[in-house]
């Protein structure tokens, strides 16, 4: 067991930074020193100033380059034995603006290995070892009380090699980073956390299990299916003609929010609790991604029959498949996966939502050359059968909490009439 520590940096470059050094135990097998930092995502713009505080090169552009190389590391959806359909690499455009506009309430955790040489300015160059976001969200009980939690994503470890050997592979770096995160929930003061991962991503799953047991936290998982549809065959031109863009229509957005609240406010980890939060989400996404829009289908009286947010992932990142199998291999050969449509916050009648999805698929194919839609679903989803694609990828959502009774209460109050627990799965980026 290694004795390590991380530095939780609060404040801003304008008001001044405060640093809390927190001791942790880590099961990682890496022999050299690692500098672990946690700071608010808004301070990515001032990363050089933070790094300088710890004797590291204070070039923010250099840090961004390191981040880009690590964030684009392949995320495994294959077992080492070869099962599973594919792994993928996501190349984020315009870092860090793209990730900040996905969720501007997040704590960034980075692991850095200083190089031995000291530069003439007394600072050291470094390798970025790992990168992860602890997105901050609010969940609400039926009594109106709010409780903050973390949603982990952007989980990446460097693939740096030396002498043909990957330096950080099989060194339990994920375990080290999750030791930071498990400590951070106490330092920050949250009682719920969850993360999504490919079903076959054993390294992340094992790190979460190990640390949950080590820190005596309850953990459980639930399955989510990511359906992949080809917009050319799934889409409907006639449905596309009926879509109405309500991205800037406050009255229609208010109507949509009322539908969302009535339908999904009881979902476990639902994070949209007010009109203001809903408007902020829409504004944050569409301010960066000009082709991401909110669409509705009208009913006979002019109200909303169905509505949803169409997120054009192609504005945020390009995705390539790594070692695909089966039909995924055919998709990779056609290079259709660099632009993806991701519809979320769907509300309305079943027929309306089906028409909405097929209309979005056709519209984005025609206007933005987006060939594929990625649509999440799970057992409790009332639209599950409408979203089925001939290709799918199985995800696992991993839940951690030190308040089991509270978590069980949230699950009980979220159950569908059929008795299925309904979880919030509409995160802008998995």
C-alpha positions in Angstrom: 0.0 0.0 0.0 1.5 3.3 -1.1 1.2 6.5 0.8 0.3 9.2 -1.7 -1.4 12.6 -1.5 -3.4 14.9 -3.7 -3.8 18.7 -3.8 -7.3 20.0 -3.9 -7.1 23.5 -5.3 -10.0 25.9 -4.7 -10.5 29.5 -5.5 -9.8 31.3 -8.8 -6.8 33.0 -10.4 -8.5 36.4 -9.6 -9.4 35.7 -6.0 -6.3 33.6 -5.2 -5.9 29.8 -4.8 -6.2 27.8 -1.6 -4.6 24.3 -1.5 -5.6 21.4 0.7 -3.1 18.6 0.7 -4.9 15.3 1.4 -3.2 12.0 2.3 -4.5 8.9 0.7 -3.5 5.2 0.5 -3.2 3.7 -3.0 -2.7 0.2 -4.3 -1.1 1.4 -7.5 2.2 -0.3 -8.6 3.9 2.7 -10.1 7.4 3.2 -8.7 7.9 6.9 -9.4 6.5 10.1 -7.9 3.1 11.3 -9.2 1.6 14.7 -8.6 -2.2 14.5 -8.1 -4.2 17.7 -8.5 -8.0 18.4 -8.3 -9.5 21.8 -9.3 -12.6 23.3 -10.8 -13.1 22.9 -14.5 -13.4 26.6 -15.0 -9.7 26.9 -14.0 -8.6 24.8 -17.0 -8.1 28.2 -18.6 -5.5 29.0 -15.9 -3.9 25.5 -15.6 -0.4 26.9 -16.1 -0.8 29.1 -12.9 -1.9 26.0 -10.9 0.9 23.8 -12.3 3.5 26.4 -11.4 2.5 26.2 -7.8 3.7 22.6 -7.8 7.0 23.2 -9.6 5.7 22.2 -13.0 6.0 23.9 -16.4 3.5 26.8 -16.4 2.6 26.6 -20.1 -1.1 26.2 -20.4 -0.9 25.3 -24.1 1.6 22.5 -23.3 -0.9 21.2 -20.7 -3.7 21.3 -23.3 -1.6 19.2 -25.7 -0.9 16.7 -23.0 -4.7 16.5 -22.2 -5.6 16.0 -25.8 -3.3 13.1 -26.2 -4.6 11.4 -23.0 -8.3 12.1 -23.5 -8.1 10.6 -27.0 -6.8 7.3 -25.6 -9.0 4.4 -26.7 -11.8 3.4 -24.3 -12.1 -0.3 -24.2 -15.3 -2.1 -24.9 -13.5 -5.4 -25.4 -12.2 -8.0 -23.0 -8.6 -8.9 -23.2 -9.6 -12.3 -24.4 -11.2 -10.7 -27.4 -14.9 -10.6 -26.6 -16.8 -7.4 -27.2 -17.4 -5.6 -30.4 -15.1 -2.6 -30.4 -13.1 0.0 -28.5 -13.2 3.7 -29.5 -11.1 6.8 -29.5 -12.7 10.2 -29.1 -10.7 13.2 -30.3 -12.2 16.3 -28.7 -12.2 19.5 -30.8 -11.2 22.8 -29.3 -10.1 21.6 -25.9 -10.9 22.8 -23.3 -14.0 24.8 -24.5 -15.7 21.6 -25.8 -15.5 19.8 -22.5 -16.4 22.9 -20.4 -19.6 23.3 -22.5 -20.5 19.7 -21.8 -20.7 20.3 -18.1 -19.4 23.5 -16.4 -19.9 22.1 -12.9 -17.0 19.6 -12.6 -13.8 19.0 -10.7 -10.9 18.0 -12.9 -8.6 15.4 -11.4 -5.2 14.9 -13.2 -2.2 12.8 -12.4 1.2 14.1 -13.6 4.7 12.5 -13.6 7.4 15.1 -13.4 10.4 14.6 -15.6 13.8 14.5 -13.8 15.4 17.5 -15.5 14.8 21.0 -14.1 14.4 23.8 -16.7 16.3 27.1 -16.5 13.2 28.7 -14.9 13.3 26.1 -12.1 10.3 24.3 -13.3 9.9 20.7 -14.6 8.3 19.3 -17.7 6.0 16.4 -17.1 3.9 13.6 -18.6 0.2 13.7 -18.0 -0.6 10.2 -16.6 -4.4 10.4 -16.1 -7.4 12.6 -16.5 -11.0 12.4 -15.2 -14.0 14.6 -14.5 -16.1 14.5 -11.3 -19.2 16.3 -12.6 -21.2 17.9 -9.8 -25.0 17.3 -10.0 -27.9 17.8 -7.7 -30.4 15.1 -6.9 -33.7 15.9 -5.3 -36.0 14.0 -2.9 -39.7 14.3 -3.1 -39.7 16.5 -0.1 -37.7 19.1 -2.2 -34.4 18.6 -0.4 -31.3 18.7 -2.7 -28.2 16.5 -2.3 -25.0 17.0 -4.4 -23.3 14.1 -6.0 -20.6 13.3 -8.5 -20.9 11.8 -12.0 -17.5 10.5 -13.3 -16.6 10.6 -16.9 -13.7 11.3 -19.3 -11.8 8.5 -17.5 -8.5 8.2 -19.4 -5.0 6.9 -18.7 -2.0 7.7 -20.8 -0.7 5.2 -23.4 2.8 6.5 -23.2 5.5 4.0 -24.2 9.2 3.7 -23.5 11.3 1.2 -25.3 8.2 -0.3 -26.9 6.6 -1.0 -23.5 3.6 1.0 -22.2 4.7 2.8 -19.1 1.5 2.9 -17.1 -0.2 -0.3 -18.2 -0.9 -2.9 -15.4 0.2 -0.4 -12.8 -3.3 0.1 -11.3 -3.3 3.8 -12.2 -7.1 3.8 -12.3 -7.1 2.5 -8.7 -4.9 5.4 -7.7 -7.2 8.0 -9.3 -10.3 6.4 -7.8 -8.5 6.6 -4.4 -8.4 10.4 -5.0 -12.1 10.4 -6.0 -13.2 8.4 -3.0 -11.4 10.8 -0.7 -12.7 13.8 -2.6 -16.4 12.8 -1.9 -15.6 13.3 1.8 -13.6 16.5 1.3 -16.2 18.0 -1.0 -19.1 16.5 1.0 -21.2 14.3 -1.3 -22.8 11.0 -0.6 -23.6 9.7 -4.1 -21.4 9.1 -7.1 -21.8 7.2 -10.3 -20.0 6.5 -13.5 -20.6 4.9 -16.9 -18.3 2.5 -18.7 -18.4 -0.2 -21.4 -19.5 -3.5 -20.0 -16.1 -5.0 -20.9 -14.0 -2.2 -19.4 -12.6 -4.4 -16.6 -9.9 -2.0 -15.4 -12.3 0.8 -14.4 -14.8 -1.7 -13.0 -12.2 -3.4 -10.9 -10.8 -0.1 -9.6 -14.3 1.1 -8.6 -15.0 -2.2 -6.8 -11.7 -2.2 -5.0 -11.9 1.3 -3.7 -15.6 1.0 -2.8 -14.7 -2.0 -0.6 -11.6 -0.4 0.8 -13.6 2.7 1.9 -16.6 0.7 3.0 -19.0 2.2 0.5 -22.0 0.5 -0.9 -21.8 -0.1 -4.6 -24.1 -1.6 -7.3 -24.5 -1.5 -11.0 -27.3 -1.3 -13.5 -27.2 -2.0 -17.3 -27.7 0.5 -20.0 -27.9 -0.3 -23.7 -26.5 2.2 -26.3 -28.4 1.6 -29.6 -26.7 2.5 -32.8 -28.9 3.3 -35.8 -28.0 4.3 -39.4 -29.9 7.5 -40.0 -30.4 6.7 -43.7 -32.5 3.7 -42.9 -33.9 4.8 -39.5 -34.8 8.3 -40.5 -38.0 9.6 -42.0 -38.1 12.6 -44.4 -41.8 13.2 -43.8 -41.2 13.3 -40.0 -38.2 15.7 -40.5 -40.5 18.1 -42.2 -42.8 18.2 -39.2 -40.0 19.1 -36.7 -40.2 22.6 -35.2 -37.0 24.2 -33.7 -37.8 25.6 -30.3 -34.2 26.2 -29.1 -34.9 29.9 -28.5 -38.7 29.7 -27.9 -39.0 30.3 -24.2 -42.7 29.5 -24.0 -42.3 26.1 -25.7 -39.2 25.3 -23.6 -41.2 26.0 -20.5 -43.9 23.6 -21.8 -41.2 21.0 -22.5 -39.8 21.4 -19.0 -43.2 20.9 -17.4 -43.4 17.6 -19.3 -39.9 16.6 -18.3 -40.6 17.4 -14.6 -43.9 15.5 -14.6 -42.3 12.5 -16.2 -38.8 12.3 -14.9 -38.4 14.4 -11.7 -38.5 11.2 -9.6 -35.8 9.4 -11.5 -32.7 8.4 -9.5 -30.0 11.0 -10.1 -32.3 13.3 -12.2 -30.4 16.5 -12.4 -32.9 19.0 -13.9 -34.9 20.4 -11.0 -35.9 23.9 -12.2 -36.6 25.8 -15.3 -33.4 27.8 -14.7 -31.3 24.6 -14.7 -33.0 23.4 -17.9 -32.5 26.7 -19.7 -28.8 26.7 -18.5 -28.3 23.2 -19.9 -29.8 24.2 -23.3 -27.9 27.4 -23.4 -24.6 25.8 -22.4 -24.8 23.1 -25.1 -26.2 25.2 -28.0 -23.8 28.2 -27.3 -20.9 25.9 -28.2 -22.6 23.5 -30.6 -24.5 25.6 -33.1 -26.0 22.5 -34.7 -27.3 21.0 -31.4 -31.0 22.1 -31.2 -34.2 21.4 -29.3 -37.0 20.1 -31.5 -40.7 19.4 -31.0 -43.6 17.8 -32.9 -46.9 19.7 -32.4 -50.2 18.0 -31.5 -53.5 18.9 -32.9 -54.0 21.9 -30.7 -50.5 23.3 -31.3 -49.0 22.0 -28.1 -46.1 19.6 -27.7 -46.7 16.0 -28.8 -43.1 15.1 -28.3 -39.8 17.0 -27.8 -36.1 16.4 -27.2 -32.6 17.8 -27.4 -30.6 16.7 -30.4 -26.9 16.9 -29.4 -24.5 16.8 -32.3 -21.5 15.0 -30.8 -19.6 15.7 -34.0 -19.3 19.3 -32.9 -17.5 18.1 -29.7 -15.4 15.3 -30.9 -14.5 12.9 -33.7 -14.8 9.3 -32.9 -13.0 6.4 -34.5 -13.5 2.7 -33.8 -10.5 0.7 -32.6 -10.2 -3.0 -33.5 -13.9 -3.3 -34.4 -15.6 -6.6 -35.0 -18.7 -7.7 -36.9 -20.8 -5.0 -38.5 -18.9 -2.4 -36.4 -15.9 -3.2 -38.6 -18.0 -2.4 -41.7 -19.0 0.9 -40.2 -15.4 1.7 -39.4 -14.4 1.0 -43.0 -17.0 3.5 -44.2 -15.8 6.2 -41.7 -19.3 7.0 -40.6 -18.6 7.3 -36.9 -16.9 10.7 -36.9 -20.2 12.5 -36.6 -22.8 11.2 -34.2 -26.3 12.4 -33.2 -27.2 11.9 -29.5 -30.9 12.6 -28.7 -31.6 13.2 -25.0 -34.4 14.5 -22.7 -37.1 12.9 -24.8 -40.7 13.5 -23.7 -44.1 12.9 -25.1 -46.3 10.2 -26.5 -44.8 7.0 -27.8 -45.9 7.6 -31.3 -44.6 11.2 -31.0 -41.2 10.3 -29.7 -40.8 7.7 -32.4 -41.6 10.3 -35.1 -39.3 12.8 -33.4 -36.3 10.4 -33.4 -36.8 9.4 -37.0 -37.3 13.0 -38.0 -34.1 14.1 -36.2 -32.2 11.2 -37.9 -33.3 12.3 -41.3 -32.7 16.0 -40.7 -29.2 15.6 -39.4 -28.2 13.3 -42.2 -29.4 15.8 -44.8 -28.3 19.0 -43.2 -25.1 18.0 -41.3 -24.0 14.7 -42.9 -24.5 12.9 -39.6 -24.8 9.2 -40.5 -25.4 7.6 -37.1 -27.6 8.2 -34.1 -26.7 6.9 -30.7 -29.7 6.4 -28.4 -29.5 5.2 -24.8 -32.1 2.9 -23.2 -32.5 0.5 -20.4 -35.2 -1.8 -18.9 -37.3 0.9 -17.3 -37.4 3.2 -20.3 -40.9 3.5 -21.7 -39.5 4.2 -25.1 -37.1 1.2 -25.1 -38.6 -0.7 -28.0 -38.7 2.5 -30.1 -35.0 3.0 -29.8 -33.8 -0.4 -30.9 -31.0 -0.5 -33.4 -29.5 -3.5 -35.2 -26.3 -2.6 -33.5 -25.9 -2.0 -29.7 -23.2 -1.6 -27.1 -23.8 -2.6 -23.5 -22.8 -0.1 -20.8 -22.7 -0.4 -17.0 -23.6 2.4 -14.7 -21.7 2.0 -11.4 -23.3 3.6 -8.3 -21.4 4.4 -5.1 -22.9 5.7 -1.9 -22.4 5.8 1.9 -26.2 6.3 2.4 -27.7 3.0 1.4 -31.1 3.7 3.1 -31.3 7.0 1.2 -30.3 5.4 -2.1 -33.0 2.7 -1.6 -35.6 5.4 -0.9 -34.6 7.2 -4.1 -34.9 3.9 -6.0 -38.3 3.1 -4.5 -39.8 6.5 -5.3 -38.5 6.2 -8.9 -40.2 2.9 -9.7 -42.3 2.6 -12.8 -45.8 1.1 -12.7 -44.2 -2.2 -13.8 -41.8 -2.0 -10.8 -38.6 -1.0 -12.6 -36.2 1.4 -11.1 -35.8 4.4 -13.3 -32.4 6.1 -13.4 -31.4 9.3 -15.1 -29.2 8.5 -18.1 -29.3 11.6 -20.2 -25.8 12.9 -19.5 -24.6 15.1 -22.5 -21.5 13.0 -22.8 -21.2 9.4 -21.5 
